[in-house]
Amino acid sequence: MEPRVKTGILVQAGIRYCEGKLITAMLRRRGDADAGALFIKVNRLDGSAALFARVTSFEGGTEWQRSSGEDWLPDADIEQRLESEIRFDPDIWIVEVENPGGENPFEELS
């Protein structure tokens, strides 16, 4: 099992990485600094979005899973999903990335 980077540090690094790529990334919800679950909402700025979650792989490392399915969903559907995740676990982190290309730049950090 590889050492896990604390969520707070990963979020800071991801937002700075996005700034360097001229991609807008905003911290919407601060969770547990050490081990809070992390969700990245990628907003394509056309009314559609996708949700990515940082998960532990079978090998013990971390990877990104597109938790909203393969299709781009209406922004309101993603917001409903996030509200549900907050009710389930109030310690989650949420970062919103505005990226018309649709990529999750946080994947570059893993």
C-alpha positions as CSV (number, residue, x, y, z in Angstrom):
1,M,0.0,0.0,0.0
2,E,1.5,3.3,-1.0
3,P,1.4,6.3,1.4
4,R,-1.7,8.4,1.1
5,V,-1.4,12.2,0.7
6,K,-3.6,14.1,3.1
7,T,-6.7,15.4,1.4
8,G,-6.0,19.0,2.4
9,I,-2.6,19.0,0.8
10,L,-3.9,17.3,-2.4
11,V,-6.6,19.9,-2.7
12,Q,-4.1,22.8,-2.3
13,A,-1.8,21.2,-4.9
14,G,-4.6,20.6,-7.3
15,I,-5.9,24.1,-7.2
16,R,-2.4,25.5,-7.7
17,Y,-1.9,23.1,-10.6
18,C,-5.1,24.3,-12.2
19,E,-4.1,27.9,-11.7
20,G,-0.9,27.2,-13.6
21,K,-2.9,25.7,-16.5
22,L,-5.3,28.7,-16.4
23,I,-8.2,26.5,-15.4
24,T,-10.5,27.9,-12.8
25,A,-10.8,25.6,-9.7
26,M,-12.7,26.6,-6.5
27,L,-12.8,25.0,-3.1
28,R,-16.6,24.7,-2.4
29,R,-16.4,22.6,0.7
30,R,-13.7,21.9,3.2
31,G,-13.8,18.4,4.8
32,D,-11.5,16.5,7.1
33,A,-8.0,17.7,6.4
34,D,-6.4,14.3,6.8
35,A,-8.7,11.8,5.3
36,G,-11.9,13.4,4.0
37,A,-13.4,12.0,0.8
38,L,-12.7,14.2,-2.2
39,F,-15.1,15.0,-5.0
40,I,-14.2,17.0,-8.1
41,K,-17.1,18.5,-10.1
42,V,-16.0,19.2,-13.6
43,N,-18.3,21.9,-15.1
44,R,-18.1,22.2,-18.9
45,L,-19.8,25.7,-18.7
46,D,-22.6,24.5,-21.1
47,G,-25.0,23.3,-18.4
48,S,-23.4,19.9,-18.2
49,A,-21.0,18.4,-15.6
50,A,-19.5,15.3,-14.3
51,L,-18.4,14.1,-10.8
52,F,-15.2,12.4,-10.0
53,A,-14.3,10.8,-6.7
54,R,-10.9,9.9,-5.3
55,V,-11.0,6.2,-4.4
56,T,-8.6,3.5,-3.1
57,S,-7.7,0.9,-5.8
58,F,-7.5,-2.8,-5.1
59,E,-3.7,-2.5,-5.1
60,G,-3.9,0.1,-2.2
61,G,-3.1,3.2,-4.3
62,T,-5.5,6.0,-5.1
63,E,-7.3,6.6,-8.4
64,W,-10.1,8.8,-9.8
65,Q,-13.5,7.2,-10.5
66,R,-16.1,9.0,-12.6
67,S,-18.9,8.6,-10.1
68,S,-21.6,10.3,-12.2
69,G,-21.5,7.7,-15.0
70,E,-20.1,7.9,-18.5
71,D,-22.6,10.6,-19.8
72,W,-22.4,14.3,-19.0
73,L,-25.3,15.2,-16.7
74,P,-27.2,18.4,-16.2
75,D,-25.5,20.6,-13.6
76,A,-28.6,20.3,-11.3
77,D,-28.2,16.5,-11.2
78,I,-24.6,16.7,-10.1
79,E,-25.7,19.2,-7.4
80,Q,-28.3,16.8,-6.1
81,R,-25.7,14.0,-6.0
82,L,-23.3,16.3,-4.0
83,E,-26.1,17.1,-1.5
84,S,-26.7,13.4,-1.0
85,E,-23.0,12.8,-0.5
86,I,-22.8,15.5,2.2
87,R,-25.8,14.0,4.0
88,F,-24.0,10.6,3.9
89,D,-20.6,12.0,5.0
90,P,-20.4,15.7,6.2
91,D,-16.5,15.5,6.1
92,I,-16.2,15.5,2.3
93,W,-14.3,17.9,0.2
94,I,-15.7,19.4,-3.0
95,V,-13.7,21.2,-5.6
96,E,-15.4,22.6,-8.7
97,V,-13.3,22.9,-11.9
98,E,-14.5,24.9,-14.8
99,N,-13.1,23.2,-17.8
100,P,-15.0,23.3,-21.2
101,G,-12.7,20.4,-22.4
102,G,-14.2,18.2,-19.6
103,E,-10.9,16.8,-18.2
104,N,-10.3,16.4,-14.5
105,P,-7.0,18.1,-14.0
106,F,-6.6,16.4,-10.6
107,E,-5.9,13.1,-12.4
108,E,-2.6,14.6,-13.4
109,L,-1.5,14.7,-9.8
110,S,-2.1,11.0,-9.0
